[in-house]
Amino acid sequence: MQYPISQGYNLASQFYQDLVWGGLTHTGTFDASGNPIETTWFQSLFPSSTDRARIVNNIATELTGKDFIGNTGTKIGTNAGC
């Protein structure tokens, strides 16, 4: 956790743990209503829908500036430029 601090970020470890799930939360397929389907192991590791929503929303907000359902959020990090 020294690198983030050296870059001026002093955030809770939960935030970093949420971000590492990027790309691993959903199967890439959608249900009949058009909603993305969560992976079964994501659901089993995080049985609380509140925890899963926090993770997905942190990832989405950092990527796009909006949460998973499209509400504008505040990005904590800066764009990597890649």
C-alpha positions, 0 to 999 in steps of 0.5 A: 500500500506504499505506492498509492500513498506515495502518489497522494492517495490515502484511501481505505483498503476496501476501495482497492480491494473492490477495484481488483474485481474489475472484469471479474464480476459478470459473465458477459451475458445478459438476462431476458431483461437486458441486465448483465449476469453476475458470475456465480463465484462472485455471488458466492464470495460476496453473498451480500447484494449490498457488497456486490453493488458497492464493488460494481459501483466503485469499478464503474465510477472509476472507469466512467464517472458514473455508477452501474445504473448511470448515476454520476459519481465522483472519481477518486483516482485519475485517468491513466491515459491508456 
